[in-house]
Amino acid sequence: MNRQDQKPLRPELAVELAGMRLRNPVMPASGTFGYGEEYTSFLDLEKIGAIVTKGLSLMPKAGNPTPRIAETTSGMLNAIGLQNVGIEAFAAHKVPFFRQLNTPVIANFFGNTLEEYGEVAQRLNDIPEVAAAELNISCPNVKQGGIVFGTDPQAAAEVVTLVRKAFKRPLIVKLTPNVTDITVVARAVEEAGADVICCINTLTGMSIDIRSRKPRIANRTGGLSGPAIRTVAVRMVHQVVQSVKLPVIGVGGIMEAADALEFLIAGATAVQVGTANFIDPACMLKIVEGIEQFCIEERIADIRQLIGSLQV
Amino acid sequence: MRDYKTIVLTNDEISPGYYRMRVLAPEIGAAARPGQFVMLRVQANLPPLLRRPFGIFRTGFLPADCDGLPLKEYLELVYKVVGSGTEMMRQLKPGSRVEMMAPLGSSFDLGDPAADKILVGGGIGLVPLFKLAEELVKQGKVRLLMGGRTRDDILAVTEFERLGVETYVSTDDGSLGEEGFVTQVLERKLDKYPAAEVFACGPMPMLEAVEKICTARQTPLQVSLEALMACGVGACLGCVVKGQGHSDAAPRYLCTCKEGPVFRAQELEWQLLDKVESGCEGCK
């Protein structure tokens, strides 16, 4: 049989994150995919690696005044302010949808105080449909919680230690890029017991309407996402991979398969797709297909051969 | 709702700065209800990054071909060129590819079939009222009060008239129809037809004035709002408005894209609505 007749073998795309098996390394970034249900008309949720929910808090949260979003050059600013239904409404109204779904659900969560982080983690631990938790210590748009914990290595370690005690399944910690050296925080959360590091959250930015001379979003500053931040994200993923032993989820400006592959080659075990979901609601499927096609072309039998294969 | 990968059929200027784009959209007629919108992407590469929301003006069928194939369905958008995204749209030629999530959002309730209907459109806010008028004329008397800054902002009035809608035009500068705001025409009409129901779309100051008039008279009012949107499906929470009973302690936000764009006036907390120019280009 000559080569043309051989059907290319389907490359293995499954990856493992702290014992959690994902059918492929592609999942949405928190806050860009609602609770998953919103996108069922556009894509099969059983073809992506995992679902990541909007950030959850102990009590429902109102979020910021509007305007909350603004498009910028190759990106967007947002300051939603972590509006969410709260953990109890999540458990009552959103979780039943996950039961029938054969895709792991990762619940992103945050607290206003250290105690609240612990309480939400405890509550999530009691919901078996939640396969893993993603601890948000990196939201740039709220006064309390979020980034306050993510920019100080000691505060970050403290919150991770507390949450670690309450949540027994894989614990992902999402880091902010708004620090001088992300590896310091990465090492601190590793030592405190995190299972996986996710980076990066949005970069703090600002945009001004020159006619009204007002900030284009009501919160004045917002988090920059989209292709504009991708090179920063790849650099930070590379740095974090070099400095910790934990698996890393890479996120920041992924629009297509080639972008996702950059993160994987840099050493990310999985990737999150954020802003691109708004532009093309089926983009994650295209990214999965593109990764598969790349593996076939490059004769890579297993995606894990690609992860961290950076040549320097 | 689905994500159409489709083509532009026609794209013509209908008034200075205003364009009408017809897009091939199979099966849209049965799916789209009056007041719904689309999220349109004009080219596969950047910029612009995000899709833009546009109100559906109407849906219809192309004349039959001789090929015996099923009739082709289209959807029409009417938009105003105000920024780089709509400037790019303006330049699209028949055959250009576009992507379009449609139909999205809530729709107008047709109200009491026995009641007269008054539609209030401000400039590009006229867009979602046409498909509504098509439905309302089947059940009774419909009047359109169309307002704009100048005569250039008065759109598609003859098309409403062809449906049998009685139309009244007003402009701020008096260059077409009555000089003044559309709201003064509304008060006069409500004096004359106190049992009428009102449907409005236009700039926020106009909607606020319409709401005050209707609430004072206990006239049923539905409004279609505009907002900046990123996702269009209720996921990003970028386009929220404050719902009735909203407070910081007990937030009640509604997504313009999902719970809206059409709201009954009493669903919204009018005192707390943000007084911002949405800066959007189509209607929603």
Interface residues (C-beta under 8 A of the other chain):
Chain A: G31 T32 F33 G34 E38 Y39 S41 F42 K54 P60 K61 A62 G63 P65 T66 P67 R68 I69 A70 E71 T73 S74 G75 M76 N78 I80 Q83 S212 A218 G226 P227 T275 N277 F278 I279 D280 P281 A282
Chain B: M1 R2 D3 R41 L46 P47 P48 L49 L50 R51 E99 M101 A227 L228 M229 A230 C231 G232 V233 G234 A235 C236 L237 G238 C239 V240 V241 D248 P251 Y253 K258 D274 V276 E277 S278
